[in-house]
């Protein structure tokens, strides 16, 4: 199946590529947009709801992670007794 998929892949037509001037213009616009968005995000202080979201996310990750670490230590202790 994978071999068949590889055989069917064709090169992209040249008309879909950007010229060097178009590419330079897009890169310029991208850098301007990212710089502006980063500056705006850095100037805003975190809200209370963002802290709640972070706490919920860490709790959702932390409990299974802690359980896995404790189980790993428990199994490792059995090997060395």
Secondary structure, 3 states (H helix, E strand, C coil): CHHHHHHHCCCCCHHHCCCHHHHHHHHHHHHHHHHHHHHHHHHCCCCHHHHHHHHHHHHHHHHHHHHHHHHHHHHHHHHHC
